[in-house]
Amino acid sequence: MTLRSLLLPALAVAQLFAQADDPPFPPHRVIGNIYYVGSTNLASFLITTPRGHILINSCYERTVPLIEASVEKLGFHFRDIHILLDSHAHGDHVAGNPLVKQLTGATVMVMAEDAAAVPGGIDRILHNGDQVKLGGVALTAHLTPGHTPGATTWTMTATDAGKPYHVVISSSIGVNPGYVLVNNSKYPRIADDYRRAFEVMRALPCDVYLAPHGAQYGLVEKYARLEKGGANPFIDPQGYRAYVDNSEKLFQGKLDEQKRGQ
């Protein structure tokens, strides 16, 4: 009996729970060889190559069956995922790592600053500027810390209709409720790290931007436009700049508020 056959009943139950609190979203091609395979709220991206595929964000363990179903619906095989990456080490993006690794044998790669917080085995520790290569595709890891110490923004070039596009798959750059930006003994450099993240992201060329939560890049609205045909709505450099600007404005507001409250 295979590991997969043992896991199937549990996966079926998990899928029901995943659908109840975070329903599936139609899997679709974003641009070139980049596909959306996540749920309505949690984004997962499949990057396909002739030598196997790369998955960014496993999400929760209960989300893994949904991701698998989306990959298969697109005509690819989940077992062909050879590399597993993440945006940052929060459970809603990495808790599914051990299960994805069990089902696919994928090589798990994590930014050094987040490694201690990622469950399951890690096969390669990444550092700022490292490249991940597979089947002619190269992704570059950019350390954009703050949301977590090792929050990682990925960049690559996708070719669509013979034209190259700069793609930025952002980590989260928002300030979650309860984040302490002033005198944080557990993360003393958090405010400076956020500033670094905004600086790095502003320097990245971007035609298409994606993020760990669909709402961060207008997934629902853009997908509806995609279905109608015409220009690809995911090509949105202005939206990327607005996303970074708005995130920095919200960060600065939270920082000023906490400084006043000292």
N, C-alpha and C positions, 0 to 999 in steps of 0.2 A: 504494500500500500504506500502510495507516495505522500509526501508532506502536503502537497496541494489537495489531494483527495481528503486528507484529514481536516484540512482547514475549510473546505467548501461549506459545510453546514454553518460554521461560525460566521463565515463571510456573508452568507445569505441573510442571517439575522442582522449582522452589522449594517448591511445595505439598507434594510428597512428603517433602522434608526437614523442612518445618514439622510435618507430621503425625508424623514419626518421633520428634522430640524434644519436641514440645509439641502434643499431639493437639487436634483441634477440640473445641469444647464446643457443646452445642445452643444456637443463637441463640434468644433469648426476649425477651418484653416484661418489663421490670422494673416499671415503673409509668408510667401516662400515655403520653407520647410518647417515653419513654426505653427503648432496647433494648440488650441485650448482644449484641455481634458479635465478641467476642474468642475466644482459644484457651482451653485449660484453665488455663494459667498466666498469660497476659498478657491483661489486660482492655482491651477497646475498647468504647466506648459510642456508639451512634447516636442522635441526637436529631432527630426528624423534624418537619418543618414543611410547610405548603402551598407554600412558596416554595423548597424545597430542604432539604437536611439538613446537620447538623453532626456531625463525627466527632471524638471525643476519643481520642487515642493510635493512631498508625499501627503501633506495635510494630516488629518487625524487617522488613526488606524481604521476607524469605521468608514472613512472616506475612500479607502484604497479600492474596495470593490467598484465603487462608482467610477474612479479613475480608470480602472481596468476595462470596465464596460465601454467607456468613452473611447479609449485607445482602440479596442477591437471594432467598435462601430465605424471608426474612421478607416478601417481596412488594414491596420497595423496589428502587430502581436505584442501583447504586454511582456511576454517572455524575452522579447528582443531589446528591452531596455537594458543597456549596458552600464550606464552612468546615472547616478542619482545625486542631484545638487539641491541646495535650498537657498531661500532668500534671507532667513534669519532663524535663530534657534528658539522660537516660540512653539508650543505644542501644536497649535493649529496649522503649522507648516512642516513640522518634522516628526510628530508622534508616530506617523505611519512608516517611518524609515525601516524599522526592523522587519515589518511584514513585507514591504516592497523588496527588501534584500532577500528575504526567504523565498519569495515567489519568483524572482527574476535572476538572483545572483549578481545584481548590479554592484558596481564599485561605488562606494559612498565617499564623497569628497566634501569637506567642510572647512570654512575659514577658521584659522587657528584660534582666534579670539572667542569663537562660539563653540569650540569642540567639546568642552566639558559639559555643555548643556544639551547636547544632541544625543538622544537615546540610540542604543545599538552600536554595532561596530563601525568604525571609521577607517577607511582604507587609505585615504590620502589627505593630509593636512595642507590646506591652501594658504597662501599669503597674498597680500595686495599685489595685483599685477600678474598673477599666475594665469596661465592659459590652460584650458581643458579642450583637448582635441579628440575628435572621433570622425572617421569617414569623410574627411575634407572639411569639416566644420570646426571652427575655433571660437570658443567663448573666453572672454577675459573677465576675471574676477576683480572687482573694484571694492575695496573696503569703504563702506559708507556707514560708519558706526553712529551710535546714539540710541536708536530703537533697541538694539542689542549691541554689545561690544564688537561682535563680528558680523554685523549686518552686511550683506553682500549684494551689490548691484552688478548684474551681468550685461555685457555688451557683445554683440556679434553683428555680422553683415548677412542679410538675407537677400536673395535675388528673386525678383518677381517680374515676369514678362521681360526678362533680359536686363532689368534695371536693378542696381544694388541699393539697398536701404540700410541705414544705420538703425539697429534695434537696441533699445535699452529695456532690460527687464529689471525694474527697480526693486530694491528692498523697501520695506515700509520706512518712511521718514517722519511719521507722525509721533506726537507725544501722547501716550495712552493715559487714561485716567489713573491717578495715583502715582505717576512718575514724579520723582523728586529731582529737580534740576539744580537746586542750590544746597550746598553742604550735604551731598549724598555720600555717606561713608562707604557704602557698598560699591559705588560707581563714581568716584570723585571727579573724573574727567568728562562726565556725561554731557555737560553743556558744550564744552569744547569739541567733543566728538560730533555732536549734532552740527555745529558750525562747519566742521570738516566735511561732513556728508553733503551739505548744501553746496559747498565750494566745489567738491569733486563732481557732483551731478551737473552743476552749471557748465562745467568744462567739457562734458561729454556731447559729441554730436549726436543728434537724435532725430529720426524721422518717425519711428514707431516706438511708443512707450507702453509697457505692460507693468503690472504690479501684483503683489501677493493677494490682494482683494479686488474683485472686479469693480467695486464701487470707486476704487482709487483711480481707475482709468476709463470709467464710463462704459463698462462692458455691456450692460443691458441695452443702453441706447445705441451704442455703436453696432452691436450685433443686429438689432432691428434694422438699421440702415444697410448693413451688409446684405441682409436677406432681400432687400429691395433692388439690389444691383447698383451699378454705377461705380463711382470712385470708392476706393477702399477707405472706410472711415477710420481705420486704425492708423493710417498715416496722418499723424497729428502732432507736428512739432510745436505748434502754439499751445496745445493742451499740455504737453510735457513741461514747457516753461511755466505755465500757469500752475501746474501741480507742484513744482518745486517752490515757486514764489509763495503760493498759499500755505504750503507746509512750513516754510521758514517764518512766515508772518504769524502763524498759530504758535509755533515754537517760541518766538520772541515774546508774544503776549503772555504765554504761560511762565516764561522765565521772569519777565518783569513783575508779574503778579506774585510769584513766589519770593522775589527779592523784597517786594513791599511788605510781605507778610513776615519777614524775619524779626 
